[in-house]
Amino acid sequence: MGISVELVRKFTILELLNYVKRQRILTLMVQFVHPATEDITLAGVLSALADPMRLRIVSNLLQKNGCMSCSEAAPCPDIAKSTLSHHFRILREAGLVRTSKIGVGHRNILRTDDIETRFPGLLNRILEFVD
C-alpha cells in the first residue's frame, strides 16, 4: 500500500491513520479462503453437502452454469443474508464454490473442474438425488 507524499501533506496525522485503517479493513474484507484443488477433501465436500440448503444452493449453481450472487443462488427468497453467508462460507471452505467480490456484491461459481479432478463423477452422482 503506497501512500504518496502529497497525500501525507494533505491530511492531518489522525486523518491519515483513519485512511490507513480503512484501507486495511477493505483489504481484509475482500479476501476469501479457497482451498487448492489438492486440499479439497472428500469429508469436507460430503459434510458441506450434507445440509439440504447447501445441496440446493450447489444444485442451483450447477443448473445455471454461471456466476451468481448469493441471493440468486438461494433456494428460498426469504432466507436471511447472514444465513446465506454462513452457507456460502462452508461451501467455499470445502472447495465447492469460488467467491469473488465485484463492487459491493459477491459472485459465486461452482468449482466443477476442481471437484471433478479430485473426485471424478461424485458431484453429478450426488446431485442426481436432488429434487
N, C-alpha and C positions, 0 to 999 in steps of 0.2 A: 504494500500500500504506500504509494509515493505521495507525499504532500509537498506541494510546491512552496517556494519561498514567498510568493505573492499571497498565497492562502494564509500562511503563518502571519504575515504582516497585517492582513486584513482582519483577522479575528483576535479577540482577547484570548487569554490562556483558557479561561473557563469555556468559551465558545469552541475553542479548538479541541479541548478534551471531550466535550459533548459530541463534536463531529466525529472524532476517532471512535468513541464509544458506539455511536450509531452505525458507523461503517462496519465495526466488528460484529455487532448484533445482526446486521443484514447479511454479512458473510456467513455467520453461523446458521442463520435461518434457512438458507438455500441448500445446505449440504444434506444429502440423504445417504443412508447406508445401503449399498448394493453389493452383495457378496459376489466374488468372482465365480465364474462358471464352475470351476473345480471345487469351490467351497460350498456349493449347493448340496444339501444332504437329503436323502430320502425321508428321514424322520422329520426334517424341517418342512418339507413340501407336504407330506401327509398330515402333519399337525396343523399347518395353515389351512389346508383344505378340509379339515375335519369339521369346521364350523360351517353350517349351511349358508349363512350370509356371505362368507368369503368364497364359498364354492360358487354361489350365484354371481358374485362380482366377477370371478375369473371366467365364468361361462359367458357373461355379457361382453367382456373384453374380447374373448375369442370370437364370438359371433360378429361383432362389429369390425374385428380385424384392423383396428386402428388405434389412434391416440385419443383417449377420452379423459375428461375431468373426473374427479371423484364422484360428483353428483350425477354425471351422465352414466357412469357405470353402476351406480347404486341400484340394487334390486327394488327398493322401496323409496318413493319420492319424499316421504316424511321422516326419513332416518336422520338423526341428529348429526351435525357436522363433526362433532367430537367422536362419535361412534364410527363414522366413516374414516376419520383419520386413524383411529386405532386399528381398524381392519386393514387399511392400506399399509400401515407400518408393519403389521405382521406379514402381509403378503410380500412386501418389499424386502424385509429381513430374511424371509425364507427363500428369496431369489426368484419368485414368481412374477413380480412386477418391477418395471423400471419407471421411476417417477422423476420428472423434471419440472422445474419451476419456469413458467412463462408468464411474465408480468406478475400479477397477484395470484394467479391460479396455478394449480398443479395439473400436469398431464401425465397420464399413466399408459403404459404399453405392456402387454403381456410378453414375457421373455420366452416365447415358444422355442426359439432355436437353442437357447441355453438349456432349457429343460429337456428338450429332445436329445441334445448332445449327452447330457448326464444320464437320463433315464428314457431311452427310446420307447415311444408308444404309451408311456404312463399317463400323460395328461389327457390324451384323446380317450384312453380307456376309462379313466375316472369320469370324464365329462359325458360319456355315453349314458350315465345314470342320472344326470341332472334333468329335472322336469322341464 
